[in-house]
């Protein structure tokens, strides 16, 4: 042991600041020094000095950019969740259209006062890009404008303004193939929180989110479905022909599909007939005839209409009527249709194999016809070279 006499005075010193401490001493003693004492810190912050509000607005964007590059210790992180891997890593750096400008992925946000946040008050479309062309663009825009009119949106962008935003977004990202666009139009920002559209005085908010995205399923092998207990919305409550963003009805069914390890879930109408899946329209083949449910309880999809035209063109008998679940269980072939997944064969429903459990000949025939159509049609994307 050291032969040193203990002196309590070594734990005492005169309070600062002192002249030898330097010019930062007053600030340090009033801030950092106070935080190192044994008094508990504040549970809640002091009121913000609103005289500095304009300065906050100017400096916060730069602060947020710098903050993303700070390496924090794991023990100081608010969330211990790992950063997830993206399904397509190339989408880590992309540009999106929000409102009236192109912004990077991490800055692609809407206001907390926007109607899509306040109540899912928005309409949307899914678009797919094939070899420099947007497939069925005009049909999707027709439905978007119909949906916006049905919901009584005001100050809606023009057709040409929406097209220009789409083309600009695709050009900025260099996306001309193997791309999916989530095109959204919200009722816009409110002047105060509340349900009433009377608060929407800024006009609609347009969002163009383009991603590198192949079809969501392996359409060479097929998918599996289960039947959800969640029933499809009735037109008495919320008409599915309005392509709106309030998708809780579909999401509840999708949760049931996920829990059953199925790709999607079939949704029935209030009378027990098949309506559609949580995300797509649905068809079956029985003895050479193609059948699909009436669009009373489902969205009459653009891809659905396209495939129905192909069925007639390829000279298969087409029937549109109410279809029971057992008819799907005993069908020779089943497939679903949607922009995101195109024409997806169904090989199993509720644990029962569809037909022989393989992709059927009518399905393959129509898949080939659909692929040919995507190669031959679509609205060309104007570029800096072509314009």
N, C-alpha and C positions, 0 to 999 in steps of 0.2 A: 504494500500500500504506500501511497505517497504521504510523506510526512508534511502535510499541508494543513494548517489550522482553518477550520471552517469559519467563514465570515458571512453572515446573512446579508451584509451590504452589497455583496456581489449581485444580488437579485434586485437591487434598487438603483434607479438612476433618475436624473432630473428629466421632467417632461420636455419634449421639444415643441416646436422646432428650435434648432440652435443655429447660430450663424455659420457654423462649419458644415451644416447639412446641405447647403446648396439651394438653388432657386426652386427646385421641385418639392422641397420639404413641406411648405404649408399645405399643398395639395395632398401629399402622401399622408400626413398626419390626420387630415380631415376625411380621408377616404379609405385607403388601404389599411392604415394603422388601426382605424376604428373597427374594421372588419376582422382584425386578428385578436380582438379582446374576447372575453368570456360572455359578453352579453349576447343573447340570441338575436339572430337577424330578423328582419321584418318578414311576416308571413305573406303580406301582400305589398305590392309596390306603392310608392307615393303617386299622387295624381300627376299625369303627364303635363308638362308646361306647354300649353297649346300655342304660346307665342313662337315655339320652335316647330310647329306643325309643317310649315312649308319646307323648312330645312330637312325634316324627316322624310318627306315625300321625295325630295331631290336625292338624298344620300342613301336611302334604303335599297334601291335596286343595285347600286354598286356594292353595298355591304353584303347583300344576299349572294352576289357573284363570288365575292371573296370568301364568304363563309363556307361555300361548297368545297373549297380547297383546304380547309383546316382539318388536320388529323386529330381527332379527339380520342382520349383514352377511353377504353371500353366502359370503365366504371363511371365515366361522366356522361355517357350517352343516355338520352331520355328513353330510347328504345333499344332493346337487345336483339331485335329481329335482324337477321342477316339481309344484306342487299340481294334481292331476287335476281335470278338470271332471266333475261328477256327471251321469249320464244324465238325471236329473230334478232340476233345481236346487232345487226346493221341498223336497227331502229333506235339504238341508243342516242344517235345524233341525227335528228331530223328537224325539219321546220314545219310549223303548223300555222294556219291562218286563223286568227281569233279577232273578231270584230272587224277591223279594217286594216290589219297589218300582219306581216309574217314575223313569227317569233320562234326562238329555239324551244326545244321540247320542255326544258325545265321552267321556261317562262310562259308556257301555253296554259294560261289560267283564265277563268272568268271571275267576275265580281261576286262576293257573297250576297249582293243584292240582285243578282241575275235570277230570272224566273226559273231557269233550269235547276238552280240550287234551292229556290224557295218552294217549288212544288212539282218538279219534273215537267214544267210547262214548256215544252219544246217539241219540235217535229224533226225527223231525221230520215236519211236515205243511206243505203250502202251501194257503192259503185265499185266496179272492177275494171282494171286496165289491162288490155291485151294488145301487145305489139304496137304501142303508140296510139291506141284508140280507146275511148271510153265507151263501154258496151251499154246500150240502152239509156244513154244520158237523158235524152228528151223525155222518155217515159218516166224516169225517176223524178225529173224536175216537175213534170205534170202532177205527179202524186204529191210532191212536197208542197206545191202551191195549193192543191186541193185541201191538203191537211191543214195548212196555215189558214186558209179561208174558213174551213169548218170550225176552227178554234178562234176565229175572229181576231187574228193577228193584225196589227196596224204597222204602217211604215215598213213594209216588207221590201227587201232588196229586189231589184228587177232581175229578170232572167239573165240578162247580159252581165249584170254585176256579179251574180253568183257564178256564172261560167268563167268570168275573168278571174275570180278568186281561185276557182278550181285549177284553171290552166296555170296561173302564177305559182300556186303551191307545188304542182307537179314539176314545173320547170325548175324552180328553185331547188327541189330535192333530186332532180335528175331521174325521176320515176316515170318510166314509159312502158313498163311491162311488169307482170307479177306483183301488182299493187292493188291494195284495197283502200277505198276512201270511206270514212265515216263523215258524212255531210250532215251537219246539225244546224237548225235555225231555232233559236230560242225567242220567246216573246220579248226578251231584252231586259235591261237593268231597270229596277224599280227605284223610286225616290225614297221609299221607306219600306221596311219589311211588312209584308201582308199578302193576302190572297188576291185582292182585287186587281184586275188588269188596268183599272183607272190609275194605278200607281206607275204603270209602265209608260214613261214619258220620253225615253231616250231612243226608241226604235229597236228593231230586232238585232240580235247578236248572231252573226254568221260564224260557224266553225268548220274549217276544212282540215280534217286529220287524215293524212295519207301515210300509209305504212307499207313496207315490204311485207307481203303476206300471201303465201300460197293458199290454195283451198284448205279449209280447216280439217278435212278428213281424207283418209287414203281411199279414194274412190275406186281403186282397183280391187280392194278387199271387202269393203262394205262396213257398215256400222250396226250397232245394236241399240234397241229402244226398249223402254219400259213405259207402262201406262201410269200417269200421275193421278193422284187423288184430287189435285187442284183442277177445278173446272175452268174452261176458257170463258172470259168475260162475255156476257150477253150484250147485244146491241141495246137492250133496255138500260144497261148501266154505263158502258163505255164502248162505243162502236170501234171494232178492230180495223175498220177501213180507214180510220184516222191513224196515220203512222206516227204515233206520239212516243215520247221518251219515258212515259210512266210505265215501266216494264215490270213492276212488282208481280203482276199476275204470271208473267212468263218466268220470272226469276224463281218464284216459289216452286214451279214445276221443274225447272232446271236443277234446283237443289235436290229434289226427289230423284232425278236421273243420276246426279253425281253420287248420291248415297247408295244407289243400286249399281254403281260402276258401269252405267250405261252411257252412251254418247249423248243421247237426248231423251226427252220424255214426250210421249203422246198425250195430248190434252183432249178431253171429251167436252161436248157442250152440255147444257143443263139437262138434256133428255137422254144423255148417255151415248150419243153418236160421236164418232171421231171428227174433230175439228181440224187440228194440225198438230205439229209438235211445238215445243216451247220456242223454237227459232225458225222453223221452216214449214212449208206446205208439204203435203204427202199424197202419194199416188200408190195404186196397186194394180196388178195385172191378174186377171182370172180368165182362163180359157181364151186367151188372145185378146180380151177386151181390157182397155185401160180405164180405170175409174179414179175419180178424185172427189173429195167432199165439196158440197156447195160452199161458197164463200160467205155464208150467213154469219158464222161465228169466227171466221179467220180473216187474216189480211189477204186480199187477192194479190198475191205477190207478182212482181214483174217477171221473175224467173218462172213462176207457175204458169203465167200466161204464155211465155215464150215456149215452154215445153208442151203446153196444150196445143199450140199452133204446130209444133213439130210432130206431135202425135197424129194430127189430122193430115199433115203434109206427107208423112211416111206411111199413110193409109192404114193406121191402126184404129179400130172402133173406139170412140171416146164417149164416156158417160160421166156426167156430173150429177151426183145425187147424195142423199144421206147414206152414210156407210157405217155399219156397226163395227165394234171392235173385233168380234169373232170373224168377220169377213177379212180383216187384216191378218188375223192369226192363221187363217186357212188360205191366204193368197198364194199364187204361184211366184209372184215377184212383188217387191215393194221398194220404192225409192222416195227420197225427200228432195225438195228443190229450194234453193236460196242463193242469193248473190255471193255470200261468203263461202258456201260449200259446193256451189254449182249443183250437179245432179249426183246425189249420193245413194248408192245401193244400201238397202237394209237387209241384213242376213239373219237377224234374230229379233223377235219381239216377245217380251215377257218370258224369256227363257225358251220360247218355241222357235225352232229354225223356220225361216221363210223359204218355202219350196224345198230345195235340196241343200239350203244353207250356203249357196254360192251366188255370185252375181249372175242374174238371168239374161237370156238373149235379147229380150225387148229392152231391158235396161241398157245393155251394152250398145245396142243399135241407136238408141236415143242419145246416149253419151257421145257417141261419135258424131251424130248430127248436130248436137249442141256445140261441140268443139269446133266443127266446121263453120258454124254460124258465127262464133266469136272471132274466128280468123278472117271472116269476110265482111263483117259489119262493125259499126261503131263510129263515134264522132272523133275525127283525128285531133290530136293535141297540137295546137300551133306552138311552134318554138321560135327562138330568136333567129334560127336559120330559115324557117319556112315563112315567117311573118314579114 
